[in-house]
Amino acid sequence: MILAYPGNIVTFDAPGAGTGFRQGTTATGINAAGAITGYYVDSANFSHGFVRSPGGEFTEFDAGGSTETLANGINDAGAVTGYYIDTYGLPHGFVRSPSGVVTTFDAPPASSSGTCAFAINNAGAIAGFYFEDAVAYSFLRSPSGAFTTFGVPRAGGAGLNGTRANSINNSNAVAGSWTYSDVYTIPNHVFLRTPQGFIESFSAPGAGSGEFQGTLQYGLNDAGAVTGTYIDAKGATYGFVRSSSGGVFTTIIVPGDAAASALPLSIDDAGAITGSFSVPAGVSHGFVRSPSGVFTPFDVPGAGGAAYTGTFPGSINQAGGIAGYFIDANSTNHGFLRTP
């Protein structure tokens, strides 16, 4: 499949990015002004965080003195959150202020063994998850650094199952996915935690009930709409969006290709969604879906056409700017910004 390049696309590489196999630049988040965050892998295969200004200037950074820094989210003020890996292989959270001050943190239980931060809202509140005795629990970290930890009541079990938050909106609602494992693993379900602390759990109507099936959440907007994927009883993957009003599910299907698997990752406040879809040959393509449901596929110039290569959008802002990465024919990552 060869697609046109609708929209205006700019590609970029962090100055320190390597050019080898699985090296390069991965953009993960974009804010309202068009500042982009993410990480790059250098020629020695170490990961470092970066911020790219709306004008294209790069600032590279490491958290906690680590050589493995993964920046995941950026707010409208330019604060960045993510996590880094220490010399023992354990993750720790960080927040980088707009002026460049990096603060590291761990979720409060003394027995916790790793903290992963994924999203930050405009007030500076951060959501993510941590591990305790090999079970995942979620956290909400306030702008002042106070923690609220929680788990879905049925979630847990050994093997890194549990409650995994990865999104927060500007009302402090938090969303993610959860599993439970005992004799067998209950499939993935989605949770949405309100600002008042009420937790709602749900699954897409077509989701399978077997092991490694179910529903996974990736995007949350300020209205409370959720997007993600579900895997049905036959193992097929579909995208979905769940409305904020009434919890109505809509399946996202790639037009003209029933065998393609959609992976929605981000939703703006108007309901526009971006993500990728893969075809049976293993190539990934980008898409943006309008609030009315119009599905527009796109490829970044230079993206590879073989398995495990292609275009991978990751985040959309309120102006329709999309940040992500593409993998070229040499299996090197490069960042991109697509504007309408």
C-alpha positions, 0 to 999 in steps of 0.5 A: 500500500502506498499512500499520499501525504495529505497535510504538511509533514516536517521530518526531524532528528535529534542532534544526538540520534544514532542512524543504526538499527533501532536507533534514531528519534521517537516523538511521543507528545505535542502541546498546543503551541507545537512543542514536541517531546520524546526520546532518541537512541544514540549510536551506543544504543542509550536513550535520552529525552528531548524537547523540540520547540515550535521553531525546531530547536532541540534541547536534549536531557537525561533524568537522574544521571541515567543513560536511559531516559524516556520522555512521554508527555508534555503540557501546554506550559512545556513541562515534560514527564516520563521515566528513566531506568537506573543501573539496576534496571528499575524505572523511576518517574521524572518531571522536567520544568519548562525552565529545564529543572528535572525532578525525579520521583517514586511512588510512595510505598516503601516496597515499590519497585519501579515507577513509570510516568506517562502523562501530564496535564496543564496544571502539572498533575501526572499519571502513571503506574508503579510496581509492588510485589510484581503487581501494578498500581496506578498513581496521580501525582499532584503539582506539589508532589503529593501522591494518590495511589489506587487500583481497580478492585479486581485487578492484580495477581503476579506477573505485572498484572494490575492497574496501569494508568497512562492518561490524564486530562485537565480535570484530573480524570485518569484512564488506563487498563487493568488485568487480573491473573490467578489460575488464568489471566482475565483479559484487559479491561479499561478503567476511567477514574473520575476527579472525585475518585470513582472508578468505572471499568468497561470493555468494548462490546466486541472484545474477547474474553480469553487470555491476551484478548480484551480492551486496551486504553490509550487516549483520553480527552478533556470531555472524558472520551476514551480511545484505544483497541480491543481484541476479539475472540478470534484474535483480530484487533480493532480500534474504538472510541467511547463517547463521554456522553452515555459511554457509546462505543464506536468501532474504528475500521480501516476503510477498504481493508477489513484485514487491517488493524487500527491502533488509535493512540490520541484524541483531542477535545473535539474528538479527532483521533490519530494513530496507526494501522497495520496491514497483514504484510506488517507495514504500518501507516498513519491515520487521522479520524475526524470527529464526524468519522472521516478516516484519512490515512497517510504515510510520512515521506521516507517511511519504509515499506517492509514489515516492522517499518512505516508511519507511527503517529503518537499525539494530536493537539487541539490545532490538529498538529500530529507528532510521531515517528516513522521507521525507514527501510534501514529500521532507523526511527525519525520524528515527524510533525504533521499539520493540517 
